[in-house]
Every structure is written in C-alpha cells, then in structure tokens.
C-alpha cells in the first residue's frame, strides 16, 4: 500500500511537473525553498491569539514578518494571512459586513464571475440577494454606465470586483465613488490577478477605492494554496477580530511560513515576473489568433492579464478541445482559459509562446497525432525545469 501511494505521487510529479505544459491560469509553481517550508516542523503545530498554546514565539514572529511584507508589497494598512483559501477569504469579507437579505453585487458566473459568490455559493449560504453587475462580453468587462444605474437602483451592501475570467482591469476607480455614496462596501476578489497586482503591472484596487483586496495565493501569485486579506485600517481591524474562531482555527503555519517567503520573492522579483507573464499572455494570444483560433477580444489586444480566452462556443466543445490537448500533454481547463503563470516562472518567454501556439494549432486544428506532439512538449518542458524569479 505504501509503495502504491508513493508511486502514484511520483508518477504525478513526473508527468505534470516535467512532461506537461501547464496552461491552467489558476495554478502556478512554487520555488524549491517555498515548497520546502510546507513540509517543515510548523505543519503540526498550533498557535492562538489569546496565547492558549505555549511554544509559539517563532511562529508568531513568522506571522508578523509575513504581515509586514504583505503591507509593503500591496500597500495595505492591515493584512491577515490566516484564510485557508481564496474562497474562505471571500466568505470572511462578505460575512463580516452583511446580514441576511442584503444585496451582494458582483460579476455573474454567466459572465465569467466566481460561482462561489453566487446563489449556490456564499450568497445562498448567507441569505444574500445576488445581483449581477452589467457586463459587456465583447470587451470582457463591466459596463460602467449601466453599472452606475444598477448600483443606484439596488443599493448593494457589498460590491465585489474581480472574476474567474478576468482579462482586463475592472473599473474600480470609475465605480468606487458611486458605490461608497450608496453606503456599500467595495471589495476586490484578486484571486486570479493577485500576483499581477503585487508586481504593479495590472491595477491597484486599494488605491482605486476598494476597502479590501482578498483572494487566493497560488494563481498568478506564486505562493502555496491558501488565502489572504488586505484592507484599510477600519475594515481590516474588524476582520482581524472576527476571523478566529468563526472562520479559521488552525491556520496551517507551514503554509503561512511558505507564503511569507513567497511574499519576499514577490517583493524582490514581482515586477519583472508580472510584466513577463502579461507579455507572454499577449504573445501567445496573438500567435493563436494568427492561426485562426478563436481568441476573445482581438480588438482590445486580447488581454492585459495572465490569461486569454478561447471561445469555442460552449462548455461541451471546450471539454472536447481540452481532452484533445491533454492527450498531447498540454493542460488547460474546459472554458478554455489559457494562463501563462507557470510557464513564465519556468523561464519561458515570447519565443516559447510562438512554439506553444504552434503545438496547440497542430493539435486542435490540424488533428496531428497527439503522441507525436506529446514528445515535442516533453522536450520543450525539459529545457525549462529551473524556477525563475526566486532567491537562488
């Protein structure tokens, strides 16, 4: 049994880590040092705010170190590293400042918004009324004019920017003032674009009018799986007093140590990394478009984020394409979103984006034998096994 478990993990690591092009925008790769901290002694320890447990002095220092780094990287007044995921971070923000029957306004899942905020997710769980932000699919962004009218009409308690399909900065600056005038809190779910925000290459929600920025730490941000909340002083202090024991008890201190080191890497290398992620996304989109593949928003330059979107007309067709690409060791999701986070951190640049686009075109359009393409994918991946944008 032990050998079988270890063998399965080894097979996964060899396949996904060494032989596949991972183009899923919600995944990334950690540096060896950050990954090493996840298996540290911290992984089996507890601490608590009221100092119930002894022996926590170094854990407390690590958390304080991480919070100060995050304040510096994001320009936040308060930080909390305890959320166990981006979804938990969303839940903390929404639950701390709403009550049943309040209106929550965000991008609908039908327009690429995060389903976890919608009726089957947090809105339904907390008894909130979910109202969609008006959206322009041809530009993959919020319709500012109609959104102003919708905010005045529904008077949301909370408005959250951000989405699962986010290719362009959201109009926080344009809509934050009117949202605040209607006594609503402004949040930004930065789960997908947190690394781009940290690298100062996307947008700056906290300066544009958001009360809080929150989300996952393992997508464009290259930390361990988990969550983070960054906020102004007024709302951040409310959040910090309520997290324990309502939302998080054991915050997984090995994860917090790993996140702290990832924050240090982001402070040092974030601008260069985030800039290359976006350049790679634009180059990959341009090359795919030149082959006739249906990349969304060519009139806007395709994307300004870490992801681009191929529109094959529906989920079922997308699944067919994703399965075909997987046979060639090219890993995408079924939307199809294509992300450049992980391949950028492996050191790939615009030249490799041209090659990847060719491999996708040969698989999807030309119908070449995926076994042949799989070999080319493996050879390309073998040249980019060292993690970049980290301390050596």
C-alpha positions in Angstrom: 0.0 0.0 0.0 2.8 2.5 0.9 4.6 1.8 -2.3 1.5 2.3 -4.3 0.8 5.7 -2.7 4.3 6.9 -3.2 4.4 5.6 -6.8 1.2 7.5 -7.7 2.6 10.7 -6.3 5.9 10.2 -8.2 4.0 9.4 -11.4 2.0 12.6 -11.0 5.1 14.8 -10.3 7.0 13.3 -13.3 4.0 13.8 -15.6 2.6 17.2 -14.5 5.9 18.6 -13.3 8.3 17.5 -16.0 6.4 16.4 -19.1 3.4 18.7 -19.4 2.8 22.3 -20.4 0.6 23.6 -17.6 -1.6 26.4 -19.0 -4.2 26.5 -16.3 -4.4 30.1 -15.1 -5.5 29.1 -11.6 -2.2 27.2 -11.0 1.4 28.2 -10.5 4.7 26.7 -9.3 6.4 27.4 -6.1 10.2 27.8 -5.7 12.0 24.9 -4.0 12.5 27.0 -0.9 8.8 27.9 -0.6 7.8 24.3 -1.3 10.2 23.1 1.3 8.6 25.1 4.1 5.3 23.3 3.5 6.9 20.1 4.9 8.6 21.9 7.8 8.0 21.2 11.5 5.5 24.0 11.6 3.0 21.8 9.8 1.9 20.1 13.0 1.8 23.0 15.5 -0.9 25.3 16.8 -1.0 28.8 18.0 -3.8 31.1 19.1 -4.4 34.8 19.6 -5.1 34.5 23.4 -1.8 32.7 23.8 -3.5 29.5 24.9 -0.6 27.4 23.5 3.0 27.8 24.7 6.0 27.4 22.4 4.7 29.7 19.7 7.2 32.6 19.8 8.9 31.8 16.4 5.5 31.1 14.7 4.3 34.5 16.0 7.4 36.2 14.6 6.9 34.5 11.2 3.3 35.7 11.0 4.2 39.2 11.9 7.1 39.1 9.4 4.6 38.0 6.7 2.0 40.6 7.5 4.6 43.4 7.3 5.9 42.1 4.0 2.3 41.9 2.6 1.7 45.5 3.8 4.8 46.6 1.9 4.1 44.6 -1.3 0.4 45.6 -1.6 0.4 49.0 0.2 -2.2 47.7 2.7 -2.9 49.1 6.1 -3.9 45.8 7.6 -3.2 42.2 6.5 -4.4 38.8 7.6 -2.7 35.6 6.3 -4.9 33.1 8.1 -7.6 32.4 5.5 -7.2 28.8 4.3 -8.2 29.6 0.7 -9.4 32.4 -1.6 -13.0 31.2 -1.0 -12.6 31.4 2.7 -11.2 34.9 2.3 -14.3 35.9 0.3 -16.5 34.4 2.9 -14.8 36.3 5.7 -15.2 39.6 4.0 -18.8 39.1 3.0 -19.9 37.6 6.3 -18.2 40.3 8.4 -20.1 43.1 6.7 -23.5 41.7 5.7 -26.7 40.3 7.1 -29.4 38.1 5.5 -31.4 39.9 2.8 -28.6 42.3 2.0 -27.7 42.8 -1.7 -24.4 41.4 -2.9 -23.4 42.7 -6.3 -20.7 41.1 -8.4 -20.0 39.7 -11.9 -22.4 36.8 -12.6 -20.9 33.3 -13.3 -22.7 33.6 -16.7 -20.2 36.4 -17.5 -17.1 34.7 -16.0 -17.7 35.7 -12.4 -16.7 33.4 -9.5 -19.5 30.9 -8.8 -18.5 30.7 -5.2 -20.0 34.2 -4.6 -23.3 33.4 -6.3 -26.6 31.8 -5.3 -25.1 28.3 -5.0 -22.2 29.7 -3.0 -21.8 32.4 -0.4 -24.9 34.4 -1.4 -27.1 31.4 -0.9 -25.3 30.3 2.3 -25.6 33.7 3.9 -29.1 34.6 2.7 -28.0 37.4 0.5 -29.6 38.6 -2.7 -27.0 38.3 -5.5 -27.4 40.9 -8.3 -25.2 40.8 -11.4 -23.0 43.7 -12.4 -24.0 44.7 -16.0 -21.3 43.1 -18.3 -20.1 43.5 -21.9 -19.0 40.1 -23.2 -17.5 41.6 -26.3 -15.0 43.5 -24.2 -15.0 41.1 -21.2 -15.6 43.8 -18.7 -18.2 45.6 -16.6 -20.5 48.1 -18.4 -19.7 51.2 -16.3 -22.7 53.3 -17.4 -25.3 50.5 -16.7 -23.5 49.6 -13.5 -24.0 53.1 -12.2 -27.7 52.8 -12.7 -27.8 49.3 -11.2 -25.9 50.4 -8.1 -28.4 53.3 -7.6 -31.3 51.0 -8.1 -30.4 48.0 -5.9 -28.2 49.8 -3.3 -25.9 46.9 -2.6 -24.4 46.4 0.8 -21.3 44.9 -0.8 -20.0 45.2 -4.3 -17.1 42.9 -5.3 -15.0 43.4 -8.4 -12.9 40.6 -9.9 -13.8 37.4 -11.7 -12.6 33.9 -12.7 -12.4 35.1 -16.3 -10.6 38.4 -16.0 -8.5 39.6 -18.9 -8.7 43.3 -18.3 -8.6 45.6 -15.2 -12.0 46.2 -13.7 -13.4 49.7 -13.4 -12.9 50.1 -9.7 -11.8 53.7 -9.9 -14.8 54.6 -12.1 -17.4 52.9 -9.9 -16.0 53.0 -6.3 -17.2 56.6 -5.6 -20.8 56.0 -6.5 -20.7 52.7 -4.7 -19.5 54.4 -1.5 -22.0 57.2 -1.9 -24.7 54.5 -1.7 -23.2 53.2 1.6 -21.8 50.0 0.0 -18.5 48.3 0.8 -16.2 47.8 -2.1 -14.2 44.6 -2.3 -11.9 43.1 -5.0 -11.5 39.4 -5.3 -8.0 39.3 -6.7 -7.6 35.5 -6.6 -6.6 35.4 -10.3 -4.6 38.6 -10.6 -3.0 38.9 -7.2 0.5 38.3 -8.5 0.0 41.0 -11.2 -1.3 43.4 -8.6 1.7 42.7 -6.3 4.0 43.2 -9.3 2.4 46.6 -10.0 1.5 45.5 -13.6 -2.3 45.3 -13.6 -4.3 47.6 -11.3 -4.2 48.8 -7.7 -7.6 48.2 -6.2 -6.8 49.6 -2.7 -5.7 52.9 -4.3 -8.6 52.9 -6.7 -11.3 52.9 -4.0 -11.7 49.3 -2.7 -11.9 48.8 1.1 -10.4 45.4 0.8 -8.4 43.1 -1.6 -8.6 39.4 -1.0 -8.3 36.0 -2.6 -6.0 33.1 -3.4 -2.3 33.0 -3.1 -1.4 30.3 -5.7 -2.6 31.5 -9.1 -0.8 34.5 -10.6 0.7 34.9 -7.1 3.2 32.1 -6.8 2.7 31.0 -3.2 1.2 27.9 -1.6 -2.5 27.2 -1.9 -4.3 29.4 0.6 -5.8 32.9 1.0 -5.0 36.4 2.1 -7.0 39.6 3.1 -5.6 43.1 2.6 -7.7 46.0 3.8 -7.8 49.6 5.0 -7.4 50.1 8.8 -11.1 50.5 9.6 -12.4 47.3 7.9 -9.2 45.3 8.3 -9.4 45.6 12.1 -13.0 44.4 12.1 -12.0 41.4 10.0 -9.0 40.5 12.3 -11.1 40.4 15.4 -13.6 38.0 13.8 -11.5 35.5 11.9 -10.8 33.4 15.0 -12.8 31.3 15.9 -15.6 32.0 13.4 -13.8 31.2 10.2 -10.3 29.8 10.9 -9.0 27.9 13.9 -5.7 26.3 12.9 -4.3 28.5 10.2 -1.7 26.0 9.0 1.5 27.7 10.0 3.7 25.8 7.5 1.5 27.5 4.8 1.9 30.9 6.4 5.7 30.4 6.5 5.7 29.4 2.9 3.5 32.4 2.0 5.8 34.7 3.9 8.8 33.6 1.8 6.7 33.9 -1.4 5.9 37.4 -0.4 9.7 38.1 0.0 10.2 36.7 -3.5 7.4 38.8 -4.9 8.8 42.0 -3.3 12.2 41.3 -5.0 11.1 39.8 -8.3 7.4 40.6 -8.7 7.6 43.5 -11.2 9.8 41.6 -13.6 7.8 38.4 -13.2 4.3 40.0 -13.6 5.5 42.0 -16.6 6.7 38.9 -18.4 3.5 37.0 -17.5 1.5 39.6 -19.3 3.8 39.8 -22.3 3.7 36.1 -22.6 -0.1 36.0 -22.5 -0.3 38.7 -25.2 2.2 36.9 -27.4 0.5 33.6 -27.0 -2.9 35.1 -27.8 -1.5 36.9 -30.9 0.1 33.7 -32.2 -3.0 31.6 -31.6 -5.2 34.3 -33.3 -2.9 34.3 -36.3 -3.6 30.6 -36.8 -7.4 31.3 -36.8 -8.1 30.1 -33.3 -11.0 32.0 -31.6 -9.2 34.2 -29.1 -11.5 36.7 -27.5 -11.1 40.5 -27.7 -8.6 40.9 -30.6 -9.9 44.5 -30.9 -8.5 45.2 -27.4 -5.2 43.4 -27.8 -6.6 40.1 -26.4 -5.6 40.5 -22.7 -3.9 42.6 -20.1 -3.7 39.8 -17.5 -2.2 36.3 -17.1 -4.9 34.6 -19.1 -6.5 34.6 -22.5 -9.8 33.0 -23.5 -10.6 30.7 -26.5 -14.3 30.9 -27.3 -15.3 27.6 -29.0 -19.0 28.4 -28.4 -19.8 26.4 -25.3 -18.6 24.2 -22.5 -19.1 20.8 -24.2 -17.0 21.8 -27.2 -14.4 23.3 -24.8 -14.2 20.0 -23.0 -13.6 18.2 -26.2 -10.7 20.6 -27.0 -9.3 20.3 -23.5 -9.3 16.5 -23.7 -7.6 16.5 -27.0 -4.9 18.9 -25.7 -4.4 16.7 -22.6 -3.6 13.7 -24.9 -0.7 15.9 -26.1 0.3 16.8 -22.5 -1.0 20.4 -22.9 -3.1 21.1 -19.8 -6.0 23.6 -20.0 -9.5 23.8 -18.5 -12.8 23.4 -20.2 -13.7 27.1 -20.7 -11.0 27.4 -22.4 -8.8 29.8 -20.3 -5.1 29.7 -21.1 -2.8 31.0 -18.4 0.9 31.9 -18.6 1.8 31.9 -14.9 3.6 28.6 -14.5 5.4 28.6 -17.9 6.6 32.1 -17.2 8.0 31.1 -13.8 9.8 28.3 -15.6 11.6 30.9 -17.7 9.7 30.8 -20.9 9.3 34.0 -22.9 7.8 35.2 -26.2 9.7 32.8 -28.4 8.4 29.8 -26.5 4.8 31.3 -26.8 5.1 31.1 -30.5 6.1 27.4 -30.2 3.3 26.6 -27.8 0.8 28.3 -30.1 2.1 26.1 -33.0 1.7 23.0 -30.8 -1.9 23.9 -29.9 -2.7 24.7 -33.5 -1.3 21.3 -34.7 -3.3 19.5 -32.1 -6.6 21.4 -32.4 -6.8 22.5 -36.0 -4.5 20.1 -37.9 -5.5 17.0 -36.0 -2.0 15.6 -35.7 -1.2 12.5 -33.7 -1.1 13.7 -30.1 1.6 11.1 -29.3 3.9 12.9 -31.7 3.1 16.3 -30.2 3.5 14.9 -26.7 7.1 14.1 -27.4 7.8 17.7 -28.6 6.0 19.0 -25.5 8.2 16.9 -23.2 11.4 18.1 -25.0 10.3 21.7 -24.6 9.5 21.3 -20.9 12.8 19.5 -20.3 14.6 22.8 -21.2 12.7 24.8 -18.6 12.9 22.9 -15.3 14.6 25.6 -13.2 12.3 28.0 -11.4 12.9 31.7 -12.0 12.1 34.9 -10.1 13.2 33.5 -6.8 16.2 33.5 -4.5 18.8 31.1 -5.7 
